Amino acid sequence: MLKSARDMDRMRKAGLYVWHALYIAGQLAQPGITTAEINRRVEQFFEDHHVIPLFKGVPGKVPFPAACCISINEQVVHGIPGDRILKEGDIVSIDIGSKILDPGSKNSGWCGDAARTFAVGKISAEQQRLMDVTEGMLQIAIQEMPKAEYWSTVAKKMQTLAHKNGFSVIERLVGHGVGREMHENPQVPNYFNQQMTNADFKLVPGLVIAVEPMVNAGSKKIRTLADHWTIVTEDRKMSAHFEHTLALTAAGVRVLTGAPESESEKIDVSSYVA
């Protein structure tokens, strides 16, 4: 379903909480901290601001238990926060979603979803290149969506950047539409092949999608661990993940989960990173 300018404004509020939550998580992602502590601080931030953490309680074989998906090194996505301690040289992907309820509503509202991969201390040049290429794919989407008629044109350019750098794009996991629900149509792949022609979609003003390239240093093959959530690379090589909720308007792309653009959009988060 296409979104109005008013809908996008409401989603921007959710997106700002996601941006601030990721800022908190990024500041905390230092050697010696547990992933559970990062999640605890984000959950406290959401609770203090009456924001619903979208991921907590998502159903599966076991409900997802946290506000943040925190995935380290070979972990791609859906990592469960716990007692694992971050160490120098790790890269950690943190994915966070939020929902802001409509006034007077108990369940109806608007969502935001974003992810970043952070360096923990000093990392290798190859790790940095993997992160830069993955984030670069997301920037391609932001730049090319207003110019293209169909998503496949954008996805091909994203995929080309990864392949030119010797990396692989995960094909079993894709982005998605966002709105009143975290996952809406359409599905948004970060790659394209001829079998996907019927799944392509037109880029028109009002479209709001979460674009989230997931890129591996080695093979594109992945598997799920015994916790039923954590997805890892099959060859155990590094993976990176970047994501923004993007709204296509007549004036271009609006990054709904982007950084504050005015003083009124800023939230004091100093107490959560102290």
Secondary structure, DSSP 8 states (H G I E B T S, - for coil): ----HHHHHHHHHHHHHHHHHHHHHHHH-STT-BHHHHHHHHHHHHHHTT-EESSTT--SSS----SEEEEETTEEE-----S-B--TT-EEEEEEEEEEE-TT-SS-EEEEEEEEEEE-SS--HHHHHHHHHHHHHHHHHHHHTTT-SBHHHHHHHHHHHHHHTT-EE-SS--EEE-SSSSSEEEEE-SS--GGGGGG--B--TT-EEEE--EEESS-S-EEE-TTSS-EEETT---EEE-BEEEEEETTEEEETTS---SGGG----HHHH-
